C-alpha cells in the first residue's frame, strides 16, 4: 500500500482518510512528491523520517504536519509487525472553501496562513488534548459514506470549519500566531497556484486561453499542459467546478432566483445553468435549495 494518494480534488472536493494503516514488515520508502491543495497529516503510530523543504523531521505518534499546495515532501517509514504506520489525512483544495470562513475572522486568518503563509515549521508534535480532533475524525468516518453528491459542499465545508477549529488549538499550543501588527510573510507561489489565482478572478468570464496565457507569460499549449499535469484537471473542468461551488453557496445563503444565480457565475442562459448543475450533482438547482432548507428547517409533525 502506498502512502501517496492520487486524488483529483475536482472530483472529490475533500479527501479524508481516518487511521489509514500500513503494516507490511519491510522498510517502507516513499518518494518526493507534491500535489494540489492543502494536506494535513496526523500520525497516530509509526516511526521513520519526513523531509519537507530540505529539513528532516522524526516521524512519531502525535505528529501534525501541514503540506501546502505543490510543496515537495518525502516520507520514509520503518515498518514491522510491532510498529505499523497509522495516520489520518485531510486533503482539500483551499480555493473552493475560502468563502465559508468569512464569518470567523480568527479562523479565517489561520486558514489563510496554512494555505498561503510562510510556515516557520510545517510539522510539530502536539502535547495537548487531541480528543476533540480524534472524536471529530471518528464521527466523520461514519458520516462520509452516507453523503450524496448533492450534499458534498455543504457537509464538507461544515466539517472543515469544525476540523480546523480543533486543529488550530493544537497547532497554536506550540506555534506563534500570525501577528496583526506584522503581516504574514507569503511564501513564493507555485506556477499552478498563479493559474488558480487568475481563474479565481476570471471564472465568471468566458474562458479565453490566449488572454490567460498572455497575462501569465506562458504559451497556451504550455499553460494547458502544465495545469493538467499539476492539478489532474483541465482548465475548463476547473472553471465548471468553481462555478458550481459558487452556485451552491448562493443557493444556500441567498434568496436570489435561479436565473440570477446563473448570471452571478457567468451563465446567462438559465436552462443551460440548470442542465450543467444537474449533470454534476444529479438534481436541479431548485431541488438542491429545497433539499437544503428542508434539512435545516424540518416541518413539525
N, C-alpha and C positions, 0 to 999 in steps of 0.2 A: 504494500500500500504506500503510495507516495504522499509526502507532506504537501506538495504543491497542488493546489486546487485550481483547475482551469474553469473559471466561471465567467460567462458573459453577463455583466451586470445590467445589460439592457433586457435580457430575457428573465433574469432573476434579480429584481431590484435590491434585494438584500440577501446575501448568502449567510447561512447560520449553521454551525456545527457545534454540538454540545458533547463534551468529553469524548471526542474522537480519539481512537486508540491505535497505536502501532505497538505490536508486542513480539515481532519476529526476533529470535535470538541471533542477531547479527549486527554488525556496525552499520547503522543507517546513515547514508550520505545523501544530503540534499544538494541542490545546485544553487548558484547565484541566479536569482530571478527577480523580476519586478512585475507589477500588474496594475491595472486600472483600479481606481478607488482607494479608500482607506481600509486597511485590515487591522483589526485589533486581536491580538493573540493572548490567551490566558493559559498558562502552563499549570496543570494540576499535578502531574507526576512526570518524572523523567530527568535525565541529565545529559549534558553534551555542551555544544558551543553554538552560539548565534553570532553572526557577524553582520553589522549594519554600519554603513558609511565608514568602512575600513576599521571599525572598532569592534573588539571582541567582548562578548558577554557570556557568563556562565549560565547555561540553561539549568533551571532549578524550579521546584514547586513554588508557587506564589509569584512567579514572574509575570509581569504585564508588559506588553510591547505594542507600540503603535508604528505601523508601516505606512508611510504616506504614499500618495499616488506616484507610481513608477520609481520608487526608491529601491535600489538593489539591496537584497539581503540574502543571507546564506545560512542554512540550518544543518548542523551535523549532530545527530543523536546517537548516543550509545545505548543499544538495546540488549536486554537479556530477559529471560523469563521472570526475573525478580524486579526488573526496572523497566516497565513499559513506558512509552511516551504517550501521555494523555493530555489533551488540550482542548480548549474551546476557541472557536473563531467567529468573529462577526466582521463581515466584509461588505462594504456598501459604496455606492457612488455618491459622494457628498453633494454634488450639484443638484441631485434630484430631491434632496431633503432640506436644503438650506432654508427655504421659506418657512418650514414648520417650527423653526427655533426663534422666530422673530419676537414672540411674546415673552421670552425668557432671556433677558439681556446677558445675565451671568453665564447661563448655559450656552447661549449663542457665541459668546466670546471664547469659551472653551472649545466649542465645535470648530470655530474658525482657526483657533490656534493649532489644533491637531491636524487640520486639513492644509493650512497654508503657512503656518508659523515655522520658524527655525527652532526645532526642539533641541534643547541642551542635551538631553538624553532620551533616546526613543524607547529605552527599556528601564524598568525599575522592579524592585522586589518589595511587594506590599507587606506590611506587618499589621495592618488594621483588620477590622471586621469585614470579611468578604461575603458573609452570608446573604445580605440583601442582593448582591450581584449574582451569587450562585443560585439563590431561590428564583430570581427572575429568569435565569437561563433554563432551569428545570421546567418552569412553567411554560416558557416559550416553546420548548421542545415538544410539549403536548399540544400546544395551540397550533403550531405551524402546519401540520398535516391536514388540519380541518379547514384551512383558509381556501376560499375560492379565488380565482384570479381577480375578480371584481373587488375583492377586499384588500388586495395587496398593499396599495399605497397608504390607505388609512391605517391598517394594522401595523405595517412596517414602521410608519412614522411614529405611532404611539409607542411601539417597542423601543425604537431608537432613542426617543426623548427620555424614557424611563431608564434604559440601559446606560446612557451617557451620564445621566444624573448620578447613578450609583457609582459608575466608573470614575467620574470626576472626583468624588470624595476620596476614593482610594489613591488616585493619582496625585492629588494635591496634598496628601499627607507627607509626601517626600519631594514634591516638586514645587517650585515657586510659581505663584500665579502670574500671568502676564500683567504688567503694571499699566494702569491707565495713564500714568504720567510719562512713561517711556513706551511708545507704541511697539507692538510685537514686531520683531525682525522677521521679514518674509524670506522664505527660502527661495532659491532660484528655480523657477518653474520648468518642468519638462516641456518639450515641444508639444506633446499631446495635450498638456494642460492649457497651453496657449490656444490651441484649436478649440477645446471645450469652452474656454472663456469667450472666444469670439462667437461661437454658436449660441452661448447663453445670452449674448446681447443682440443676436440677429435671427434667432429661431422663428420669430413671428413673420419674418420677411420671406419672399420666395427665395429658395436656395440658389445662389449664384456662385458656382465653384470658382470661376475666374476671379471674382471680386475677393472672395475669401483667400484664395491663394496669393493674390497680389498684396493684400494687406498683411499677410503673414510671411511674405517674401519666400514663397515656395512655388514650384510649378504645380499645376492642377493634378498631374499624374502622381507626382511625389506626395502631394498632400493627401490624396485618396488612399494611396498605398500605405503611408505612414499611419494614418488614422486607423485603418483596418488592422494593421499589424499591432498597434498599441492597445486598441480597445476591443478588438474582435468583432466590431460592428462597422457597417458602412455609415457614411455621414448622413445619408437620407434616413436610415433606420434610427440613428441617434436623434435626429430632428423630430421624427414621429414620436419617439419616446418622451422627448422633452415637452412637446405639445400636449401629449396625453397626460403627463404628470400635472401640468398647469391647469388643464381642463378639469381634472379631478379635484384639485384644490379649490377652483372656483365653484364647482358643483356642490361642494360640501361646506363652503364658507361664505357664499354669497347667494343673493336671490336673483341673479342675472338670468335672463331667458337662455334657452339652449342656443338660439341663434346668436345672442350677444356673446356668449362664451366662445362660440366658434370664431367670431370676429376678434375676440381678445387674444386668441392664439394664432391668428393669421389665416383662418379658414372662413372665407366669406360665404361659401356655399353650405348652407345648413344641412342639406341632405348628405353631402359628402362627409361632413364632420360626423354625423350620426353613423354613417356607414363605416368610417375609419375607426371610430370608438368601439362599435360592436365587433368589428373584426379583431380588435386587440383584446377586449375584455369579455366578449360573449354576451353583453347586454347593452342596451341603448343608454345614452346619457340620462334620459328621463327615468329609466328603470334604476340606474345607478343612484341617482339623487333620492328617489322614492325609497329604495332599499336602505340607504344611509340614514334617512330621517326616521324610518320605521324602527330601526335598531336603537336609535338614540332616544326616541320618544314613543315607546310602545303604547298602544291604546289600552285603556283599562278594560278588564273582562267584565 
